[in-house]
Amino acid sequence: MNNRKLLKSENMEVELKEREGKGFSIAKENSKKVGVMTYSIPDSDFIIIDHTEVEPEFNGKGVGKKMLYKIVEMTREKNLKIIPLCPFANAMFKKLEDIRDVLKQ
């Protein structure tokens, strides 16, 4: 795994991992996994977010948004674009103007 970054917010940390053309953002609270957002890397200039999963007791607490923002941060650093096939990620891109700069047209 070649990419490991942490974002701490209260007791939650969000980490990115990539391996063999796939990656994910994982959210943990007190070392317990509370959510994951997966993406594939089909090309050198974009990624596809394909799935988001949050533990039921963490629904509505911003876990998915934190994972998405971590992926957006990485795509900005690497000058990549995002295709949000995941319904949650797609809805967030429609809702949040501040991340639309990384949408693949």
C-alpha positions as CSV (number, residue, x, y, z in Angstrom):
1,M,0.0,0.0,0.0
2,N,1.6,3.2,-1.2
3,N,-0.6,5.9,0.1
4,R,-1.3,6.5,3.7
5,K,-2.7,9.8,5.0
6,L,-4.7,10.7,8.1
7,L,-7.2,13.3,8.7
8,K,-8.1,13.6,12.4
9,S,-11.4,15.2,13.5
10,E,-12.5,14.7,17.1
11,N,-12.1,10.9,17.6
12,M,-12.4,10.1,13.9
13,E,-9.5,9.5,11.5
14,V,-9.8,9.1,7.8
15,E,-7.1,7.2,5.9
16,L,-6.5,6.6,2.2
17,K,-5.0,3.4,0.9
18,E,-4.2,2.4,-2.7
19,R,-3.1,-0.9,-4.2
20,E,-3.2,-2.4,-7.7
21,G,-5.5,0.1,-9.4
22,K,-7.9,0.4,-6.5
23,G,-8.2,2.5,-3.5
24,F,-10.3,3.4,-0.5
25,S,-10.9,5.9,2.1
26,I,-11.6,4.3,5.5
27,A,-13.0,6.1,8.5
28,K,-12.2,4.9,12.0
29,E,-13.3,6.0,15.4
30,N,-11.3,4.8,18.4
31,S,-9.6,2.3,16.0
32,K,-13.0,0.8,14.9
33,K,-14.0,1.0,11.2
34,V,-17.1,3.1,10.8
35,G,-17.1,3.7,7.1
36,V,-15.4,3.0,3.8
37,M,-15.5,4.6,0.3
38,T,-14.0,2.7,-2.5
39,Y,-12.6,3.8,-5.9
40,S,-11.0,2.4,-8.9
41,I,-8.1,3.9,-10.9
42,P,-8.8,3.0,-14.6
43,D,-6.7,5.8,-16.1
44,S,-3.8,8.0,-15.1
45,D,-6.0,11.2,-15.0
46,F,-9.2,10.1,-13.2
47,I,-10.7,7.8,-10.6
48,I,-14.2,6.3,-10.2
49,I,-15.8,6.4,-6.8
50,D,-18.0,3.3,-6.8
51,H,-19.2,2.5,-3.3
52,T,-19.8,4.1,0.1
53,E,-20.6,2.2,3.2
54,V,-21.2,3.7,6.7
55,E,-22.0,1.7,9.8
56,P,-25.7,2.3,10.7
57,E,-25.0,3.9,14.1
58,F,-22.8,6.5,12.3
59,N,-25.4,7.5,9.7
60,G,-26.0,11.2,9.6
61,K,-22.8,12.1,11.4
62,G,-20.8,13.3,8.3
63,V,-18.7,10.1,8.0
64,G,-19.3,9.8,4.2
65,K,-18.6,13.5,3.7
66,K,-15.3,13.2,5.5
67,M,-14.2,10.2,3.4
68,L,-15.2,12.0,0.2
69,Y,-13.3,15.2,1.2
70,K,-10.2,13.1,1.8
71,I,-10.5,11.6,-1.7
72,V,-11.1,15.0,-3.2
73,E,-8.0,16.3,-1.4
74,M,-5.9,13.5,-2.9
75,T,-7.2,14.1,-6.4
76,R,-6.4,17.8,-6.2
77,E,-2.8,17.0,-5.1
78,K,-2.4,14.5,-7.9
79,N,-4.3,16.7,-10.5
80,L,-6.9,14.0,-11.1
81,K,-10.6,14.1,-11.8
82,I,-13.5,12.0,-10.3
83,I,-16.4,10.2,-11.8
84,P,-18.9,9.6,-8.9
85,L,-20.8,6.4,-9.9
86,C,-21.6,5.8,-6.2
87,P,-25.1,7.3,-5.5
88,F,-23.9,8.9,-2.3
89,A,-20.8,10.5,-3.8
90,N,-22.9,11.7,-6.8
91,A,-25.5,13.3,-4.5
92,M,-22.7,15.0,-2.6
93,F,-21.2,16.5,-5.7
94,K,-24.6,17.9,-6.6
95,K,-25.0,19.3,-3.1
96,L,-21.5,20.7,-2.5
97,E,-20.2,23.3,-4.9
98,D,-16.7,23.5,-3.3
99,I,-15.7,20.1,-4.6
100,R,-17.1,20.3,-8.2
101,D,-13.7,21.4,-9.5
102,V,-12.6,17.7,-9.5
103,L,-15.5,16.4,-11.4
104,K,-14.6,14.8,-14.7
105,Q,-16.6,16.5,-17.5
